[in-house]
């Protein structure tokens, strides 16, 4: 095969892959699970509680070229989840200041809460549900957006408690790290969507928050389901 022929062949393969990627929906890196029957369309008021961070989150030493964190990872993901919820219909999200004041009233200080404490906060607020979560991993990108030595990695889990039962009825986990196309060609659409960039951890968290919130919204209100790929977790 001539050099021109090889280029034509390679270009054709790339075009086919790009076309296939454009025809597919954004890959979803969420595993969602219903823990109890969910009422369709009945949840109106939801409070998003402060997220907890696992002890190892943020404990790694700073590396040259690593992106600088402007805030705590738990704060970043809490804000991303809240922002994603605010643009969807059906529920009303309780203001963070109101949530913080309820936690302060119950526990003396604003802090992350566990399942039992989350139920106490929800009952005090008089909401239909509370969403709380934990950040398990939050590794920032090392290197530039077009030449990363280590891509960002984000792993967080959320749980939804509904009232009056006060028990968790739904949970979801988002785990994702960009991988080079040489290792995972199925990630082609992700790189096209990111314009060939290596995303910052905050950008990856925003994508994850949107996917998690979309799954929760579908579970509570129906509509078009977001496909969840089969994968090992």
C-alpha positions in Angstrom: 0.0 0.0 0.0 1.3 3.4 -0.9 1.8 6.2 1.6 -1.2 8.0 0.1 -3.2 4.9 0.4 -2.2 4.4 4.0 -3.3 8.0 4.9 -6.6 7.5 3.1 -7.2 4.3 5.1 -6.3 5.9 8.4 -8.4 9.0 7.7 -11.3 6.8 6.8 -11.1 4.8 10.0 -10.9 8.1 12.0 -13.9 9.5 10.2 -15.9 6.3 10.9 -15.0 6.4 14.6 -15.9 10.1 14.9 -19.2 9.5 13.2 -20.0 6.6 15.5 -19.1 8.7 18.5 -21.3 11.5 17.4 -24.2 9.2 17.0 -23.9 7.8 20.6 -24.9 9.5 23.8 -22.4 10.6 26.3 -21.0 7.6 28.2 -22.4 7.4 31.7 -20.1 6.5 34.6 -22.9 6.2 37.2 -24.1 3.1 39.0 -27.5 3.8 40.6 -29.6 1.6 42.9 -33.1 1.8 44.2 -33.2 0.6 47.8 -37.0 0.9 48.2 -40.0 1.7 46.1 -40.0 5.4 45.0 -43.1 7.6 44.8 -43.4 9.0 41.2 -43.8 12.8 41.1 -44.6 13.3 44.8 -41.2 14.7 46.0 -41.3 18.5 46.0 -38.8 19.8 48.5 -35.2 18.4 48.7 -32.3 19.6 50.9 -28.8 18.9 49.9 -26.6 18.4 53.0 -22.9 19.1 53.2 -20.8 16.3 51.7 -18.3 14.3 53.7 -14.8 13.6 52.4 -13.0 10.3 53.1 -9.8 10.7 55.2 -7.5 10.0 52.3 -9.1 12.7 50.0 -6.6 15.5 49.6 -3.9 13.8 51.6 -1.5 13.2 48.7 1.5 15.5 48.6 1.4 18.3 46.0 3.3 17.5 42.7 4.9 19.9 40.3 2.4 20.8 37.6 -0.6 19.7 39.6 -3.7 21.9 39.4 -4.3 24.0 42.5 -7.5 23.3 44.5 -9.4 26.4 45.2 -11.7 24.8 47.8 -12.2 21.5 49.5 -13.3 18.6 47.2 -16.4 18.0 49.2 -17.4 21.6 48.7 -16.8 21.3 44.9 -19.0 18.3 44.5 -21.7 19.6 46.8 -21.9 22.7 44.7 -21.9 20.8 41.5 -24.7 18.5 42.6 -26.8 21.5 43.9 -26.3 23.4 40.6 -27.3 20.4 38.6 -30.5 20.0 40.6 -31.5 23.7 40.3 -31.9 23.5 36.5 -34.3 20.5 36.6 -38.1 20.7 37.1 -40.2 18.9 39.7 -38.3 19.6 42.9 -37.4 22.7 44.9 -33.9 22.8 46.5 -33.7 24.2 50.0 -31.3 27.1 50.3 -27.8 26.2 51.7 -28.1 28.9 54.4 -31.3 27.4 55.7 -29.8 23.9 55.6 -26.7 25.1 57.5 -28.8 26.8 60.2 -30.8 23.6 60.8 -27.5 21.6 61.1 -26.1 24.2 63.5 -29.3 24.1 65.6 -29.1 20.3 65.9 -25.4 19.7 66.3 -23.8 23.0 67.3 -21.8 23.5 64.1 -22.2 23.1 60.3 -20.7 19.8 59.3 -21.3 16.7 57.2 -23.9 14.3 58.7 -24.5 10.6 58.5 -27.7 8.7 57.6 -29.4 9.0 61.1 -28.4 12.7 61.5 -29.5 13.4 57.9 -33.0 12.1 58.9 -33.0 14.5 61.9 -32.1 17.4 59.6 -34.8 16.5 57.1 -37.5 16.3 59.8 -36.5 19.7 61.2 -36.6 21.3 57.8 -39.9 19.7 56.9 -38.7 18.6 53.5 -39.7 15.6 51.4 -36.2 14.3 51.1 -32.5 15.0 51.9 -29.5 14.1 49.7 -26.2 13.5 51.4 -22.9 12.1 50.1 -19.3 11.2 50.5 -16.3 11.9 48.3 -14.1 8.9 48.2 -11.4 10.1 45.7 -10.6 13.4 44.2 -7.3 13.5 42.4 -6.5 16.7 40.5 -4.9 16.7 37.1 -1.1 16.8 36.9 0.1 18.6 33.7 -1.5 20.8 31.1 -4.9 20.4 29.5 -3.3 19.1 26.3 -0.4 17.2 27.9 -1.3 15.7 31.3 1.1 13.4 33.1 -1.8 12.2 35.3 -5.5 12.7 34.5 -8.0 13.8 37.1 -10.0 11.2 39.0 -13.3 11.7 40.8 -15.3 9.2 42.9 -18.3 10.2 45.0 -21.4 8.5 46.3 -24.8 10.0 47.2 -27.9 8.7 49.0 -31.4 10.0 49.1 -33.6 9.7 52.2 -37.4 10.3 51.9 -39.9 11.2 54.6 -41.9 10.4 56.6 -40.1 7.0 56.8 -36.7 8.7 57.1 -34.8 5.9 55.4 -32.5 5.9 52.3 -34.4 4.8 49.2 -31.9 5.5 46.4 -28.2 5.7 46.0 -25.7 6.3 43.2 -21.9 6.4 42.7 -19.9 8.2 40.1 -16.4 7.0 39.3 -14.4 8.3 36.4 -10.9 9.0 35.2 -10.0 10.1 31.7 -7.9 7.6 29.9 -5.7 8.0 26.7 -7.3 6.7 23.5 -4.3 4.4 23.2 -5.7 2.6 26.3 -9.5 3.0 25.7 -10.8 3.8 22.2 -14.3 3.8 23.5 -13.4 7.1 25.2 -13.2 8.8 21.8 -16.5 10.7 22.2 -15.4 11.9 25.6 -12.2 13.4 24.1 -14.2 14.9 21.2 -16.7 16.5 23.6 -13.8 17.8 25.7 -12.1 19.2 22.5 -9.2 16.9 23.1 -8.4 18.3 26.5 -7.6 16.6 29.8 -10.3 17.9 32.1 -9.7 19.4 35.6 -11.1 17.5 38.6 -13.8 20.2 39.0 -14.9 19.8 35.4 -15.1 16.0 35.8 -17.1 16.5 39.1 -19.6 18.7 37.2 -20.1 16.0 34.6 -20.5 13.4 37.3 -23.0 15.6 39.2 -25.1 16.1 36.1 -25.2 12.3 35.4 -26.0 11.4 39.1 -28.7 14.1 39.3 -30.2 13.0 36.0 -30.5 9.4 37.2 -32.1 10.6 40.5 -34.6 12.8 38.6 -35.6 9.9 36.3 -36.1 7.7 39.4 -38.4 10.2 41.0 -40.2 11.7 38.0 -39.8 9.3 35.1 -39.0 10.5 31.6 -36.3 9.3 29.3 -33.9 7.0 31.2 -30.2 7.5 31.0 -28.5 4.2 30.1 -26.1 2.8 32.6 -23.3 0.7 31.0 -22.5 -2.7 32.5 -19.1 -2.4 34.2 -17.3 -3.6 37.3 -17.2 -1.3 40.3 
